[in-house]
Amino acid sequence: MERRGFIKTAAVGSAAMATAISVQAADQKRKLKVGLVGAGWYGMVITKAALTVGGVEVIAICDVDSVHLNDSAAEVTKLQGTRPQVFKDYRDLLDVKGLEVLFIGTPPHWHALMFIAACEKGLDIYCEKPLAYDILEGLAMVKASQKAGNIVQIGFQRRQSAAFAKAKALIDSGTIGEVHQIAAQINYIPGNQDTTIQPPPASLDWEAWCGPAPKLEYRPNIAHKAWRLEKQYGNGHLVDWGIHLIDGIRLIMDETMPTEFYTRGGIHEWKNKITTPDTLTANMAFRKAPVVWQHRLWGTGDPVKEFNNGIFFHGEKGTLFTNDSKIILYPTGKDTKPEEMVIQNVAMQENHMENFLKAVRTREKHILRCTPEDAFQSTATVQLAMIALDSNSLVQWDSTKNEITGNKAASMWMKREYRGPYKHP
């Protein structure tokens, strides 16, 4: 090649490269177009976290309660300066031109259908925990995301916990020796439960809210915010709150899923007010160490209040307790004293969202803190513990086949039949 031609070709190549870099940089600054389904309390928690992180514009919101819908649209407008489109049907929102990312903040009985539909649209997804209502839904969601190849983060924001990270470092370094036993608990007393059967608020489409789940007669204690202790919608305290600590145990111990589950409990103090256990003890046979979960929605909780919410790791050289904001080390030996470390957890929600949005922009899945595959394991773990209670049996789980072995009665609980026109994935 002549020198003049070489210089010309090189110049063109350099210009193209510079243009590509410039376009890439501009794309990194461009605001991602986001839609929110489920604009109540927690849907807005994750949406405001995204707006705090920045680099997004909420262009559409969907909710079956017009008060939630309009109030949230007004709040988003105030926060970002532009008003999002509003919809009652999530399928209409998914058809909005330019939509790139979907936030799912609905109760879990709606997660699967919305998630799979969004995968089919090629959207990236941030979905609240638990992943799904039942185990087969969760498997279908994992399959849909793998087929779509999209970026998906599940809202286990405590994976951003500095205390959990420190606990993991201490255990990995051998500070308490080999861990032989783990216990976790969250004890609390629910607020007043209004169980009066009544017409739903005029703003709420109760038929649509129930969706594929059974349509129970409306009362406030199973609807907005209170659905978590209703079996048909939330599946109880372990699946709602306890799942954070079970996920934390899996993260800290580098665990997958337990092989056996044995659970006992019941409703003793909240009869005719809730439909999931107010008293529960669940035994989970993880590979490295057995885990015992317990909760009480009555009484004093733990007599030592700082232990009401947290995890105990019992090792041969000592015990480590951790919660969201502290670690306490109890070394073995007569004259040893506990060592307390106060660890501030700053903006776990925002950090989890920032991690997701970075992955969306860079298309680097490996940086995600909670993929659907990982979220399935934590979600299925607590679901299987509840199946052991519901079936009144020992439940054995085969992680290679994703099935309950040798227990037909328990296996039936892996899938709930959908209502009316809705089809289980």
Secondary structure, DSSP 4 states (H G I P E B T S, - for coil): --HHHHHHHHHHHHHHHHHHHHHHHHHHHSPEEEEEE--SHHHHHHHHHHHHH-SEEEEEEE-SBHHHHHHHHHHHHHHHSSPPEEESSHHHHHT-TT--EEEE-S-GGGHHHHHHHHHHTT-EEEEPSSS-SSHHHHHHHHHHHHHHT--EEE--GGGG-HHHHHHHHHHHTTTT-SEEEEEEEE------------PPPTTB-HHHHHTTS--PPP-GGGSTTTGGGSTTTT--HIIIIIHHHHHHHHHHHT----SEEEEEEE-SSSTTT-SS-SEEEEEEE-SSSEEEEEEESSTTSSSSGGGSEEEEEEETTEEEEE-SSEEEEEESSTT---EEEE-----HHHHHHHHHHHHHHHT-GGG-SS-HHHHHHHHHHHHHHHHHHHTTS-EEEETTTTEE-S-HHHHGGG--PPPTT----
